[in-house]
Amino acid sequence: MKKILLLLLFVAAIAAGIGYYLWNKPHRTAADEKPFVTLTSSALLTEFATNESATTEKYRDKVIQISGALIKAAADSSGNVQVVLEAGDEMNTVSVTLMNGATVPTETPGTMIEVKGICNGFLPDDLLGSEVLLNQGVVVNQTK
């Protein structure tokens, strides 16, 4: 009986150690990684619109660097800064959620910027416009 209790205590201690490690593990961000690919926002959206499943498989959870014209940069309801880039027209966009502490771009519409983020998927909508989603993003370059 004593051996079973010691074994259970040992297993519980190991499980607690693994849980502590996973809880305190640093989050993955795009700032620390080299981009898998560099594209324009319109090229990325066209690729998703042409073959969504293959493009999702290709870019899902990969860091990609996108350049495009800034539509807006604003905080969402949870306080995260959302950068929206034009992808051909204002109805189709690439939306990048910046990581905490990232530099926020100027809010001048039409400013050409480059952002890097982890690809999170594609939201197709013929009526309202399609959107490519990236998270944990950072602004790489900003030019007029």
Secondary structure as UniProt FT lines:
FT   HELIX           2..23
FT   HELIX           30..32
FT   STRAND          37..40
FT   HELIX           41..50
FT   HELIX           52..59
FT   TURN            60..61
FT   STRAND          63..75
FT   TURN            77..78
FT   STRAND          81..89
FT   TURN            90..91
FT   STRAND          92..98
FT   TURN            100..101
FT   TURN            109..110
FT   STRAND          112..123
FT   TURN            126..128
FT   STRAND          131..143
//
